[in-house]
Amino acid sequence: MSTHAKRERLLLADLLEAAGPEAPTLCDGWRARELAAHVVVRERRPDAAGGLLLNVLRDRLDKVMAEYAAKPYEELIQLIRTGPPKMSLYALKQIDEAANAVEFYVHAEDVRRAQPGWSPRRLDPVFSDALWSRLEKLARLTGRRSPVGLVLRRPNGQTAVAHKGTPVVTVTGEPGELTLFCFGRQDAAAVELDGPEEAIAKLTAARLGI
């Protein structure tokens, strides 16, 4: 059975291929080429990928990213499609699903929503529930830099507290849209925000995400 991560991986590869290497993305400063290089380096170059979390390794990450971004674009797309090497932890199904389902979903939307005429995807209920389950676990982490209290709410009434504080802003939307909001794509997420106007303005301008 195909996993959510596997499906989102192939969709991301297709979207990157169709958009072309110079296409814009929602990742600030990254064209499709840089986004593709990021995906490949993250799961194929653990010696450099640590720079995603540790500033001391950032220079090495930037160097390796530039090297991969200079590769033929078609090669990058193929590396994404084929996935990580067999010896990689990402090659394990459970780790791939845990680490990549959200990652690839967000980056697929980074490509889709940077193009004109996009519309929100209709996700199947099983994937929506999977995204919500993951978001519940990551809510406090993604919302730690929120300048206001932040509550996430699904249309069915399920809620998760992403940041304690006052005033409070409640963000309502489908799990996929809430995921994008919490991963720093506030302007592109199809959500409703309820709270004081000043608090909403601060929240939408904040640097959310991991």
C-alpha positions as CSV (number, residue, x, y, z in Angstrom):
1,M,0.0,0.0,0.0
2,S,1.3,3.4,-0.9
3,T,1.9,5.8,2.0
4,H,1.0,9.4,2.2
5,A,4.6,10.4,2.0
6,K,5.1,8.3,-1.2
7,R,2.1,9.9,-2.9
8,E,3.1,13.4,-1.9
9,R,6.7,12.8,-3.0
10,L,5.6,11.8,-6.5
11,L,3.1,14.7,-6.7
12,L,5.9,17.1,-5.6
13,A,8.2,15.7,-8.3
14,D,5.4,16.1,-10.9
15,L,4.7,19.7,-9.9
16,L,8.3,20.7,-9.9
17,E,8.8,19.1,-13.3
18,A,5.7,20.9,-14.8
19,A,6.7,24.3,-13.2
20,G,10.2,24.3,-14.5
21,P,13.5,25.2,-12.7
22,E,12.9,29.0,-12.7
23,A,9.3,28.9,-11.4
24,P,8.7,30.9,-8.2
25,T,7.8,29.1,-4.9
26,L,6.4,30.2,-1.6
27,C,9.8,29.6,0.0
28,D,11.3,33.1,0.2
29,G,14.2,33.4,-2.3
30,W,13.8,29.9,-3.7
31,R,12.9,29.1,-7.3
32,A,11.8,25.5,-8.1
33,R,15.4,24.6,-8.6
34,E,16.5,25.6,-5.1
35,L,13.4,23.8,-3.6
36,A,14.3,20.7,-5.5
37,A,17.9,20.9,-4.3
38,H,16.7,21.3,-0.7
39,V,14.5,18.2,-0.9
40,V,17.4,16.1,-2.3
41,V,20.1,17.4,0.1
42,R,17.8,16.9,3.1
43,E,17.5,13.2,2.6
44,R,20.7,12.3,0.7
45,R,23.3,14.5,2.4
46,P,23.0,14.1,6.2
47,D,26.5,15.7,6.5
48,A,25.0,19.0,5.3
49,A,21.3,18.7,6.2
50,G,22.2,19.4,9.9
51,G,22.4,23.0,8.8
52,L,18.6,23.1,8.6
53,L,18.6,23.0,12.4
54,L,22.0,24.1,13.6
55,N,23.4,27.5,12.6
56,V,27.0,26.3,13.1
57,L,26.4,24.0,10.0
58,R,24.6,26.5,7.9
59,D,27.6,27.5,5.8
60,R,28.2,23.9,4.8
61,L,24.5,23.4,4.0
62,D,24.5,26.5,1.8
63,K,27.6,25.2,-0.1
64,V,26.1,21.8,-0.7
65,M,22.8,23.3,-1.6
66,A,24.4,25.4,-4.2
67,E,26.2,22.4,-5.7
68,Y,23.0,20.5,-6.0
69,A,21.1,23.4,-7.4
70,A,23.7,23.6,-10.2
71,K,23.0,20.1,-11.3
72,P,20.7,19.4,-14.3
73,Y,17.1,20.0,-13.1
74,E,15.9,16.7,-14.6
75,E,18.5,14.9,-12.4
76,L,17.1,16.6,-9.3
77,I,13.6,15.6,-10.2
78,Q,14.6,12.0,-10.7
79,L,16.5,11.9,-7.4
80,I,13.3,13.1,-5.7
81,R,11.2,10.5,-7.4
82,T,13.5,7.6,-6.6
83,G,13.8,8.6,-3.0
84,P,16.7,8.3,-0.5
85,P,19.5,5.6,-0.7
86,K,18.7,2.2,0.8
87,M,21.0,2.8,3.7
88,S,19.3,6.1,4.6
89,L,17.0,6.3,7.6
90,Y,14.5,7.9,5.3
91,A,14.3,4.6,3.4
92,L,12.5,3.1,6.3
93,K,8.7,3.2,5.7
94,Q,7.8,4.4,9.1
95,I,10.4,7.1,9.3
96,D,9.6,8.2,5.7
97,E,6.0,8.6,6.6
98,A,6.7,10.4,9.9
99,A,9.3,12.8,8.5
100,N,8.1,13.3,4.9
101,A,4.3,13.3,4.6
102,V,4.0,16.8,6.0
103,E,7.3,18.0,4.4
104,F,6.3,16.9,0.9
105,Y,2.7,18.1,1.3
106,V,3.9,21.6,2.3
107,H,6.5,21.8,-0.5
108,A,4.0,20.6,-3.1
109,E,1.8,23.5,-2.0
110,D,4.8,25.8,-2.1
111,V,5.0,25.0,-5.8
112,R,1.2,25.0,-6.6
113,R,0.3,28.1,-4.7
114,A,3.1,30.3,-6.2
115,Q,1.5,29.8,-9.6
116,P,-1.5,32.0,-10.8
117,G,-5.0,30.5,-10.7
118,W,-4.3,28.0,-7.9
119,S,-7.1,26.7,-5.7
120,P,-7.0,24.6,-2.5
121,R,-6.7,20.9,-2.9
122,R,-9.5,18.6,-1.8
123,L,-7.7,16.1,0.4
124,D,-9.1,12.7,1.2
125,P,-10.4,12.3,4.7
126,V,-7.8,9.8,5.7
127,F,-4.9,12.1,4.7
128,S,-6.6,15.0,6.4
129,D,-6.9,13.1,9.6
130,A,-3.2,12.1,9.3
131,L,-2.2,15.7,8.9
132,W,-4.3,16.7,11.9
133,S,-2.7,14.0,14.0
134,R,0.7,15.2,13.0
135,L,-0.2,18.9,13.6
136,E,-1.5,18.1,17.1
137,K,1.9,16.8,17.9
138,L,3.8,19.6,16.3
139,A,1.5,22.5,17.2
140,R,3.5,23.8,20.2
141,L,6.7,23.6,18.2
142,T,5.4,25.4,15.1
143,G,3.7,28.0,17.2
144,R,6.4,28.7,19.7
145,R,7.3,32.0,18.1
146,S,3.7,33.2,17.9
147,P,3.4,36.7,19.4
148,V,-0.2,36.0,20.6
149,G,-2.2,33.0,21.9
150,L,-2.9,30.6,19.0
151,V,-5.6,28.0,18.9
152,L,-6.1,25.8,15.8
153,R,-9.6,24.5,15.0
154,R,-10.9,22.1,12.5
155,P,-14.4,22.6,11.0
156,N,-15.6,19.6,13.0
157,G,-14.7,21.4,16.3
158,Q,-11.4,19.6,17.2
159,T,-8.9,22.1,18.6
160,A,-5.2,22.2,19.4
161,V,-3.4,24.9,21.4
162,A,-0.3,26.0,19.5
163,H,0.7,28.8,21.8
164,K,-0.6,30.0,25.2
165,G,-1.0,33.7,25.8
166,T,-3.3,36.6,25.4
167,P,-4.9,38.0,23.3
168,V,-5.9,34.8,21.6
169,V,-6.4,34.2,17.8
170,T,-8.4,31.1,16.7
171,V,-7.5,29.9,13.3
172,T,-10.1,27.7,11.7
173,G,-9.6,25.5,8.6
174,E,-9.1,22.1,7.2
175,P,-6.0,20.2,8.5
176,G,-4.1,20.8,5.3
177,E,-4.7,24.6,5.5
178,L,-3.9,24.7,9.2
179,T,-0.7,22.8,8.4
180,L,0.4,25.4,5.9
181,F,-0.5,28.3,8.3
182,C,1.6,26.8,11.1
183,F,4.5,26.1,8.7
184,G,4.8,29.8,7.9
185,R,2.6,30.0,4.8
186,Q,0.0,32.2,6.5
187,D,-0.8,34.3,3.5
188,A,-1.4,31.3,1.3
189,A,-3.5,29.3,3.7
190,A,-7.3,29.2,3.3
191,V,-8.3,29.8,6.9
192,E,-10.5,32.0,9.0
193,L,-9.0,34.0,11.8
194,D,-11.0,35.1,14.8
195,G,-9.5,37.5,17.4
196,P,-8.6,41.2,17.9
197,E,-7.5,42.9,14.7
198,E,-4.1,43.9,16.1
199,A,-3.4,40.4,17.3
200,I,-4.3,38.9,13.9
201,A,-2.0,41.3,12.2
202,K,0.9,40.3,14.4
203,L,0.1,36.6,13.9
204,T,0.0,36.7,10.1
205,A,3.4,38.6,10.1
206,A,5.0,36.2,12.5
207,R,7.7,33.6,11.6
208,L,5.9,30.4,12.4
209,G,7.1,26.9,11.7
210,I,9.9,24.6,12.8
